[in-house]
């Protein structure tokens, strides 16, 4: 299962610096956190999860393999992108292909780095990008909704569903609001909504790129972004891309000392990666043995056969049961044997909903 977050923003906000720090950090930690470049502007990074190290230590695993999240460095946007200005069509096309948007906002003053609008106003920057995305969605739905309504009036059931799902999104867009606020709950309705591939339907994480002095607690600029995120039901994190660049290449001990001196408990990149993971409503389950301890990704609410399918399609097709141990039980009871002796190893069937942190072993037959 591959999930990708598109990193967007106006020119000179620190977008590419953040992407480079993400990918270079993972490359430097290749022993534990594999990194691979799929295209020049796409990188897969390991999702930091201390639970994996704990499991590996108990099982004596030779390898540690984290679950992955993809990040795409998308070309800087300019006003008029929805009409093809700059790299507009390419920009919008690239966003359409990602699962979530990581929106980097400049929250620092620096006379040596020119802002495209000659002023630092992260909320205005966010609105500029979102306006272009809304204009593109608006153009799409202005054509699609009336066409669906016309066919619905003639008795077409699928178009009746399309019109019912997309009309509220069109109303929101006309009011200057993102389509994600009209996201439906029903399975069929959600299918239609997702098939529309609306740019403003994608979940958003705002990344406040602050100066080094503001890395621990943020500043007035980032505070305004957090207010905006809260009002929209979006997420926001604080990062200093300058600090993250300095951390690249440091050994773990040196990195921890540097972070403590800056008043930080972890890297900003770790927060970005985890927030991106949470943004997509993903959870992690583990497989553990002497050869490797490995993290896997499924959507929240996934059932045991879906989890098995992440490892191999044969496991899903021939699923029999999942031997499952909760993470806390595995750690507290010293591994699989201790959990089994204590009656904490459960036999779960096809309807079992996977819980975050489950340690699983699948029985299957094909």
C-alpha positions as CSV (number, residue, x, y, z in Angstrom):
1,X,0.0,0.0,0.0
2,X,1.7,3.2,-1.1
3,X,0.6,6.6,0.3
4,X,2.0,9.9,-0.9
5,X,1.9,13.4,0.6
6,X,2.5,16.2,-1.8
7,X,4.6,19.1,-0.4
8,X,3.2,22.4,-1.8
9,X,3.7,26.0,-1.2
10,X,4.6,29.4,-2.8
11,X,8.2,29.9,-4.0
12,X,10.9,30.5,-1.4
13,X,8.9,29.2,1.6
14,X,11.4,26.4,2.4
15,X,9.4,23.7,0.6
16,X,12.4,22.1,-1.2
17,X,14.6,22.5,1.8
18,X,12.1,20.5,3.9
19,X,11.9,17.8,1.2
20,X,15.7,17.6,0.9
21,X,16.1,17.3,4.6
22,X,13.4,14.5,4.7
23,X,15.1,12.5,2.0
24,X,18.7,13.1,3.1
25,X,17.9,12.2,6.7
26,X,16.4,8.9,5.7
27,X,19.3,8.2,3.3
28,X,21.7,8.8,6.2
29,X,19.8,6.3,8.4
30,X,19.6,3.7,5.7
31,X,20.5,0.9,8.1
32,X,17.2,1.2,10.0
33,X,15.1,3.5,7.8
34,X,15.3,2.6,4.1
35,X,15.0,5.5,1.6
36,X,14.5,5.2,-2.1
37,X,14.1,7.8,-4.8
38,X,11.3,6.8,-7.2
39,X,11.6,9.9,-9.3
40,X,13.8,13.0,-8.9
41,X,11.2,14.7,-6.8
42,X,9.7,11.7,-4.9
43,X,11.1,10.0,-1.9
44,X,9.9,7.2,0.4
45,X,10.8,7.7,4.1
46,X,10.4,5.4,7.1
47,X,7.8,6.4,9.7
48,X,9.5,6.8,13.0
49,X,8.1,4.4,15.6
50,X,10.0,3.5,18.8
51,X,7.7,0.5,19.2
52,X,9.5,-1.3,16.4
53,X,12.9,-1.1,18.2
54,X,11.3,-2.5,21.4
55,X,9.8,-5.4,19.5
56,X,13.1,-6.1,17.7
57,X,15.1,-6.1,21.0
58,X,12.8,-8.7,22.6
59,X,12.7,-10.9,19.5
60,X,16.4,-10.5,18.7
61,X,15.5,-9.5,15.1
62,X,18.4,-9.1,12.7
63,X,16.6,-6.4,10.6
64,X,14.3,-3.5,11.4
65,X,12.0,-2.4,8.6
66,X,9.7,0.6,9.3
67,X,6.5,1.2,7.3
68,X,6.9,3.8,4.5
69,X,5.3,7.1,3.6
70,X,6.0,8.9,0.3
71,X,6.7,12.6,-0.1
72,X,6.5,14.4,-3.4
73,X,8.2,17.8,-3.9
74,X,5.7,19.6,-6.1
75,X,6.7,22.7,-8.2
76,X,6.0,26.1,-6.6
77,X,2.6,27.6,-7.4
78,X,1.9,31.0,-8.7
79,X,-1.4,32.9,-9.0
80,X,-3.3,31.9,-12.0
81,X,-2.2,28.2,-11.8
82,X,-5.8,27.1,-12.2
83,X,-5.7,28.9,-15.6
84,X,-2.4,27.4,-16.6
85,X,-0.1,30.1,-15.4
86,X,3.5,29.1,-14.6
87,X,3.6,25.3,-14.1
88,X,-0.1,25.4,-13.3
89,X,-1.3,22.4,-15.2
90,X,1.6,20.3,-14.0
91,X,1.2,21.6,-10.5
92,X,-2.5,20.7,-10.3
93,X,-1.9,17.4,-12.0
94,X,0.7,16.4,-9.4
95,X,-1.6,17.3,-6.5
96,X,-4.3,15.2,-8.0
97,X,-2.0,12.2,-7.8
98,X,-1.2,12.5,-4.1
99,X,-3.3,11.3,-1.1
100,X,-2.8,14.4,1.2
101,X,-1.3,17.9,1.0
102,X,1.6,19.0,3.1
103,X,1.4,22.8,2.8
104,X,4.6,24.6,3.8
105,X,4.1,28.1,5.0
106,X,6.8,30.7,5.5
107,X,6.7,31.8,9.2
108,X,10.0,33.7,9.4
109,X,11.5,37.0,8.5
110,X,14.6,37.1,6.4
111,X,15.6,40.0,4.2
112,X,18.0,37.8,2.2
113,X,15.1,35.5,1.0
114,X,12.6,37.4,-1.1
115,X,9.0,36.6,-0.6
116,X,6.9,36.4,-3.8
117,X,4.5,39.1,-2.4
118,X,7.3,41.0,-0.6
119,X,5.6,40.4,2.8
120,X,5.4,37.5,5.3
121,X,1.8,36.5,5.8
122,X,1.4,32.7,6.0
123,X,-2.4,32.8,6.2
124,X,-2.5,34.8,3.0
125,X,-0.1,32.4,1.4
126,X,-2.3,29.5,2.4
127,X,-5.3,31.2,0.9
128,X,-3.5,31.9,-2.3
129,X,-2.8,28.2,-2.9
130,X,-6.2,27.1,-1.7
131,X,-7.9,29.6,-4.0
132,X,-6.2,28.2,-7.0
133,X,-7.2,24.7,-6.0
134,X,-10.8,25.8,-5.4
135,X,-11.0,27.5,-8.8
136,X,-9.9,24.3,-10.5
137,X,-12.5,22.3,-8.6
138,X,-15.1,24.9,-9.2
139,X,-14.5,24.7,-13.0
140,X,-14.7,20.9,-12.9
141,X,-18.0,20.8,-10.9
142,X,-19.7,23.6,-12.8
143,X,-19.7,21.3,-15.7
144,X,-20.2,18.0,-14.0
145,X,-23.0,18.7,-11.5
146,X,-25.5,20.1,-14.1
147,X,-24.8,17.2,-16.4
148,X,-25.4,14.7,-13.6
149,X,-28.6,16.5,-12.6
150,X,-29.9,16.4,-16.1
151,X,-29.4,12.6,-16.4
152,X,-30.8,12.1,-12.9
153,X,-34.0,13.8,-13.9
154,X,-34.2,11.2,-16.7
155,X,-34.1,8.4,-14.1
156,X,-30.4,7.5,-14.1
157,X,-29.7,6.2,-10.5
158,X,-25.9,6.6,-10.6
159,X,-26.1,10.2,-11.8
160,X,-28.8,10.8,-9.1
161,X,-26.1,9.7,-6.6
162,X,-23.4,11.8,-8.2
163,X,-25.6,14.9,-8.2
164,X,-26.6,14.4,-4.6
165,X,-22.9,14.0,-3.5
166,X,-21.3,16.7,-5.5
167,X,-23.9,19.5,-5.4
168,X,-23.1,20.3,-1.8
169,X,-19.4,20.5,-2.7
170,X,-20.2,22.9,-5.5
171,X,-22.2,25.1,-3.1
172,X,-19.2,25.2,-0.7
173,X,-16.8,26.1,-3.5
174,X,-19.0,28.9,-4.7
175,X,-18.8,30.2,-1.1
176,X,-15.0,30.1,-1.2
177,X,-14.8,26.9,1.1
178,X,-12.9,23.7,0.3
179,X,-14.8,20.6,-0.9
180,X,-13.5,18.4,2.0
181,X,-16.1,20.1,4.2
182,X,-18.8,18.2,2.2
183,X,-17.1,14.8,2.6
184,X,-20.0,12.2,3.0
185,X,-20.0,9.2,5.3
186,X,-21.9,6.5,3.3
187,X,-19.8,3.9,1.4
188,X,-21.4,4.6,-2.0
189,X,-21.4,8.4,-1.4
190,X,-17.8,8.3,-0.4
191,X,-16.9,6.3,-3.6
192,X,-18.5,8.9,-5.8
193,X,-16.9,11.8,-3.8
194,X,-13.4,10.2,-4.1
195,X,-13.9,9.4,-7.8
196,X,-14.4,13.2,-8.5
197,X,-10.7,13.7,-7.6
198,X,-11.3,17.1,-6.2
199,X,-8.1,18.9,-5.1
200,X,-9.7,20.6,-2.1
201,X,-11.1,17.3,-0.9
202,X,-7.7,16.1,0.1
203,X,-6.7,16.3,3.8
204,X,-4.2,19.1,4.6
205,X,-1.3,19.4,7.0
206,X,0.1,22.9,7.5
207,X,3.8,23.0,8.1
208,X,5.0,26.3,9.8
209,X,8.6,26.8,8.7
210,X,10.0,29.0,11.5
211,X,13.4,30.5,12.3
212,X,15.7,28.6,14.6
213,X,14.8,30.6,17.7
214,X,11.1,29.7,17.2
215,X,11.6,26.0,16.6
216,X,10.5,24.9,20.1
217,X,7.4,27.1,20.7
218,X,6.6,28.8,17.4
219,X,5.9,32.5,16.9
220,X,3.2,35.0,16.0
221,X,3.1,33.8,12.4
222,X,2.7,30.1,13.3
223,X,0.1,30.9,15.9
224,X,-2.1,32.4,13.2
225,X,-1.6,29.2,11.1
226,X,-2.7,27.0,14.0
227,X,-5.8,29.2,14.4
228,X,-6.6,28.7,10.7
229,X,-6.0,24.9,10.9
230,X,-8.3,24.6,14.0
231,X,-11.1,26.5,12.2
232,X,-10.8,24.1,9.2
233,X,-10.4,20.9,11.1
234,X,-6.9,20.6,9.6
235,X,-3.6,19.7,11.3
236,X,-0.5,21.9,11.8
237,X,3.1,21.4,13.0
238,X,6.1,23.6,13.6
239,X,9.4,22.9,11.8
240,X,12.6,24.8,11.3
241,X,13.8,23.7,7.9
242,X,17.2,25.3,8.7
243,X,17.6,23.2,11.8
244,X,16.5,20.0,10.0
245,X,19.2,20.7,7.3
246,X,21.8,21.0,10.1
247,X,20.8,17.7,11.6
248,X,21.4,15.8,8.3
249,X,24.6,13.7,8.7
250,X,24.8,13.9,12.5
251,X,25.1,10.6,14.3
252,X,22.2,9.8,16.7
253,X,24.0,10.9,19.9
254,X,25.2,14.2,18.4
255,X,21.7,14.8,17.1
256,X,20.1,14.4,20.5
257,X,22.5,16.8,22.1
258,X,21.8,19.4,19.4
259,X,18.1,19.0,19.8
260,X,18.3,19.4,23.6
261,X,20.3,22.5,23.2
262,X,17.5,23.9,20.9
263,X,14.8,22.9,23.5
264,X,13.5,20.1,21.2
265,X,12.5,16.6,22.1
266,X,12.5,15.2,18.6
267,X,13.1,16.4,15.0
268,X,10.5,18.4,13.2
269,X,10.7,15.9,10.4
270,X,9.5,13.1,12.7
271,X,6.5,15.3,13.6
272,X,5.8,15.9,9.9
273,X,6.0,12.2,9.0
274,X,3.8,11.1,11.9
275,X,1.3,13.9,11.2
276,X,1.1,12.9,7.6
277,X,0.5,9.3,8.6
278,X,-2.2,10.3,11.0
279,X,-3.7,12.7,8.4
280,X,-4.5,9.7,6.2
281,X,-6.1,7.7,9.0
282,X,-3.5,5.0,8.9
283,X,-2.5,2.6,11.6
284,X,0.5,0.2,12.0
285,X,0.6,-3.5,12.7
286,X,3.8,-5.5,13.2
287,X,5.3,-8.8,12.2
288,X,8.1,-9.9,14.4
289,X,10.7,-12.7,14.3
290,X,14.4,-13.5,14.6
291,X,15.0,-12.5,10.9
292,X,13.2,-9.1,11.0
293,X,10.8,-6.9,12.9
294,X,8.6,-5.1,10.4
295,X,5.9,-2.4,10.5
296,X,3.0,-2.5,8.0
297,X,0.3,0.1,7.1
298,X,-3.5,-0.3,6.9
299,X,-6.4,2.1,7.0
300,X,-8.0,2.5,10.4
301,X,-11.0,0.0,10.4
302,X,-9.2,-2.6,8.2
303,X,-10.0,-6.2,8.9
304,X,-7.5,-9.0,9.4
305,X,-7.6,-10.3,5.8
306,X,-6.8,-6.8,4.5
307,X,-3.7,-6.7,6.8
308,X,-2.7,-10.1,5.5
309,X,-3.0,-8.8,1.9
310,X,-0.5,-6.0,2.7
311,X,2.2,-8.7,3.1
312,X,1.1,-10.9,0.2
313,X,-2.1,-11.3,-1.9
314,X,-1.9,-15.1,-1.3
315,X,-2.3,-14.5,2.4
316,X,-5.5,-12.5,1.9
317,X,-6.9,-15.0,-0.6
318,X,-6.3,-18.0,1.5
319,X,-6.7,-16.4,4.9
320,X,-7.6,-18.7,7.8
321,X,-6.9,-16.8,10.9
322,X,-4.6,-14.2,12.5
323,X,-2.6,-15.0,15.7
324,X,-2.6,-11.6,17.4
325,X,-0.9,-10.1,20.4
326,X,-1.5,-6.5,21.6
327,X,1.7,-4.5,21.6
328,X,1.6,-3.8,25.4
329,X,1.1,-7.6,26.1
330,X,4.0,-8.5,23.8
331,X,6.3,-6.1,25.6
332,X,5.1,-6.6,29.1
333,X,5.2,-10.4,28.9
334,X,8.6,-10.7,27.1
335,X,7.5,-11.7,23.7
336,X,5.3,-14.3,22.0
337,X,6.0,-17.2,24.4
338,X,5.2,-15.2,27.5
339,X,2.1,-13.8,25.8
340,X,1.0,-17.3,24.8
341,X,1.5,-18.7,28.3
342,X,-0.5,-15.8,29.8
343,X,-3.4,-16.4,27.4
344,X,-2.8,-13.2,25.5
345,X,-2.2,-14.7,22.1
346,X,-5.6,-14.5,20.4
347,X,-7.0,-16.4,17.4
348,X,-8.8,-13.8,15.3
349,X,-11.0,-14.5,12.2
350,X,-12.0,-12.6,9.1
351,X,-14.1,-10.0,10.8
352,X,-11.5,-8.9,13.3
353,X,-10.7,-5.2,13.0
354,X,-7.0,-4.6,13.2
355,X,-5.9,-2.4,16.1
356,X,-2.9,0.0,16.0
357,X,0.2,-1.9,17.4
358,X,-1.1,-5.4,16.9
359,X,1.6,-8.0,16.5
360,X,0.3,-10.5,14.0
361,X,1.1,-13.8,12.4
362,X,-1.2,-15.0,9.6
363,X,-2.3,-18.6,8.9
364,X,-3.4,-19.1,5.3
365,X,-3.8,-21.8,2.7
366,X,-3.8,-21.5,-1.1
